[in-house]
Amino acid sequence: MKDKSKYYLDTERNKNMSEQQDKRIPSYYIGLDGTECRKVIDSFEMTYHIASCCKYICRSSGETTKHNDYGVADINKAIAHLTMELDRIKKYKGRGTNNLKTDNCCNR
């Protein structure tokens, strides 16, 4: 009789990847009802600065002990990203990426 593979009794090997990925998401990015910050960002198709702002706001209300300042640093970072987004909107006269100027180097 042939010996069994070393993976024969490894029950963790074939688990669903989504179960393993959920462990990588910090608790301060998951709401009380289980909603993940990244899924909200994806659902609304947010721009980079708006998404970063959303992320910092979610993190400021979580149980993070990174700064020990009750979320003040995260709120300041969110405000900075909103300011950058406002500057971008004023520069390109619109929120969407359709209004961004393209480089001529790509149109060869």
Buried (B, 14 or more C-beta within 10 A) or exposed (E): EEEEEEEEEEEEEEEEEEEEEEEEEEEBBBEEEEEBBBEBBEEEEBBEBBBBBBBBBBBBEBEBEEEEEEBEBBBEBBEBBBEBBEEBBEEBEEBEEEEEEEEEEEEE
